[in-house]
Amino acid sequence: MNIRLQLFEFEDQPWFPHIFRQGMLDFLRFMISKLGAYGPAIPLLEELLRRSGQTHFTDLCSGAGGGIEGIREALSKRMGEPVEVTLTDLYPNIGAYEYLQTQSDGLIDFIASPVDATKVPPQIQGVRTIFSSFHHFRPRQAVAILQDAADKQAPIGIFEGSGKSWLELVFFLLTFPIIILVVTPFIRPFKLSRLFFTYLIPVIPLGILWDGAVSLFRIYNPQMLQQLVAQVHTPPGYTWRSGKVGSGLGKQVIYLVGYPDTVSRNQYTINR
């Protein structure tokens, strides 16, 4: 799929009720976690952390924190020590973050105030990540995110759990209506509102199907990511790499990583 269309997603609209947005994000978190969608990207993130001499990363545009706990656990095993994560978002999903914080015994933390990925506050330093969210940004905003990381010499890893193919789109439209109805009662934390707006008034399933299909059209493929990088004023000694890892339907990840040649182990500090 070598095209990108800037269609709208309900999740992005400020007028879209939070109760629906949260229900959609909770489903996304559940599915990403259960499918291990970002497994192929774990070695890339491990490399980014090791290059930076860190065992902590700050996740931008976290949404409901989809897949973060599985990613954190996999990284901890590979690195042989606990990896910590701080979740952030322009519209923080506090309920989901508190749930993940409890489930991880505090190894997943969060910032309750809004964080703009295009202008990350200076007190947030160290490795940055963006999972499943970079496609929400128009090219100008996407370049601003990359420029902010490069200007501040911050390592960054951008990952989209997709191979961006027509086959993925067909599979999604044919199977996910059933999957949504089957798995919704098992999503935690449990909410009656989620059941109501899934089975009685199906706003959440319709929103998931629309936004999921649109997301595939909005995702930047590796060539498009390189075109964005070409617009960044990259300082000397800062490196960009993009590509696709994994194989098979639902097991591919498009990525872009950027990092300075040397980063101090003590570079990251954060005000929680």
N, C-alpha and C positions, 0 to 999 in steps of 0.2 A: 504494500500500500504506500505508494510514493507520493501521496498528496496529504496536505494538511488543511482542514477547514476550521475556521474560527467560529464554530457554532456555539450556542449558549447551553449551559448546564444549569438546571434548577438550583443545584448546590451553591452556585456562585452568586445567585441573585439576593440582594439584601432584603427584598420583600418576602422571600420564601420562608415560611414559618420554621422556627428552630426545631420544633418537635418532629417535623418531617425530615429536615436535614440531618438531625441526630440519628433518626431511625435508619436512614440510608447509610450514614457513615458507620454505624454500629454493624450493619450487615457487611460492609466492605472490610471492616477490621476482622470480623469473624471469618470471612472467606479467605482473606490473605493469610491469616494465621493458620487455618486448617489446611490450606493447600501448600503452605510453605513456598509461596510465590517468589520470594526473593532469595531462595537457597542458592541459585547460581551466582548471585552477586556477593555472597559472604566473603569469598577470597579477595575481591576487590576492596571491600570495606576494611578487611583485616590489613591489607597492604597499606591503605590510607592511614590507618591508626598507627601501624608500625613505623611508617615513614615519619610520622609526627611525634613518635615516642609517647603516645597517649593511650589511655584505656577509657576514654570518655568521649562522647560526641553529642552535639546538640542537633536535634531534629527540627527542621523548619517546616511550616505548613503541615503540621502533624495530623490535622483532621481528628479522627478518633483513635489515632495511634495504631492503625492497622499493621499487624505483623511485627511490630517493634519488639514485643517480648520474645518471640521466637528468634528474631535476628540477634537480640542481645544475648540470649542463651547460647546460640551457635557460636557467636564471636568469643564468648567467655571460654567455651570449651577449646576452641582453636588457639586462643592466646594463653590459656593456662592460668588466667586470673579474672576476677569479676570485671565485666565491662559495665559502665554506667551510662545512662541516657537521660538527657533533659528534653522534654517535649515542649514545643512552642507553636503558636499559631496566631494569625491576625484576629481570629475569632476562636479563642481557646474553648475546647470541649472539656470543661472542668470535670464533669461527671465521669467521662471515659478515662481521663488522666488519673483521677483519684482511684479508680478501679485498678488501673494498671500499676499504680504506685503500690497499692496494697498487695496485689498478686506477686509483685517482684520483690517484696520486702524492702521497698525503698530504693532499689537499684535503678528504677525508673522514676525520675522526678519531673517536675514541670514548672513553667513560669505562668502564673495566672493572668498576667497583664498581656495585652496584644504585642506581638512581635512582627514587624514588617520585614519580609525576606529580602526586599530590595534595599533596605537600610537597617541592617542588623545593628542593634545598640553596641557601642564599643566595649561594654562590660561583658558581652558574650564573645568569648574567644575560643580558638581551637577548631576541631573538626566539625564541619557542618554536613548535614544530609538532608535530602528531600526525596521522599518516597511517594510515588503515585500522585504527585501534585504539580509537577513542573509544567504539565500540559495545560494547566488552567491559565497560565500566563501568556499574554500576547508577546510577540517577539521583542518589542521594546522593553517590556517589563522583565522578560527572561534575560535579556542582555544586562539589565540593571542588576539582577541577582548575581550574575557571573562577575560583573564589574566590581560589585561590592566585595565579593570574596577575594578577587585578585588584588584590589587596592589594599585590603587589610591583611594580605598574605595568609588568608585562612584556607586550609584544605577543605574541599567540598566534594561530595559524592551525590550525584543526581541519578535516581533509578526509577524506571517505569516498568512495572511487571507485565510486559506485553512484548510480542514480536511485531505488532502492528501489521497484521495480515488480514486479508478478506476472509480466510478460513476461520480465524478467531472471531470475527464479527458474526458469521453465520452460526458458529457453535454457541456463541453467547446468546443470540436471539432465540435459538431453538431450545436451549437447555435451562437457562437461568429463570424463566418464569416458574418452572417446576421446583428448581433448587430453592428459590426464595420461599415458596410455600412450605417446603419440607423443613428447612433449617431454622426458620424464624423462632419457633418456641425454645430453641436451644441456645440462643444468643444471650450472653450475660454482659452486664447486669440485666435481670429480667424486668420488663416494663409492660404493663397492661396496655399503655398507649401504642406500643409497637404492634401488639396483636390486633388492636382495634383498627389501626390504619394500614394493616396488611390484609386482614381477612374480611372485615366488614366494609370499610371504605378504603380500597386498595391504592391509596396515594403513594405509599412507600414503594411497593413493587413497580408501579408505573414510573416513578422517579428514578429508581435504580436502572430500569431498562433503558430509559431515554438517556440518562447521564452516562451509563456504561457504553452505549453505542457511540454517543458523541465523543466520549473520551478517546476512543480508538482513532477517530478522525483528527483529534486535536494533538495527539502525541507527536513529538518531534522524533523522527528516526535519526540514526547516527549521522547521516549526511546533513540533515537539517541542523543538528546540534553543532556540527562543524561550521556551518554558515553563521550561527549565532556567535560562536567563539571568534570568528573572523572579525566581528564587530567590536570585540572587547579590546581595550587598550591594555594588553597583557604586559606586566612589568618583566624585566629580565630575570631569569631564574625561576619563572613560574610556568608549569607545564600543564597542558590539557590533553586528555585522551578520551576518545569516545568509541563505542562499538556495541556489540550485542553478544551476550553470553547465554548458555543454556541451549537446549534443543527439545523439540516436541511441543505440542499444543499446550499452552498454559504454563510452560516451563522456560520461557525465554524472558530475558531482562535487557532492556535498552539502557545504556549508562553513559554518563559523562562524569569524569573525575578531573579535578584540578588540584594542584598542590605546589607549594614552593619547594625548592631543592632542599632546604634545611629548615626545620621547625624545632624550637626548644621544647623539651618535655614539660617545662613549667609554664608554657605559654598560656594555657587556658585557665581562665577564672570566670566565675559567673555569680551574679547576684540573684538568688532565688527568692 
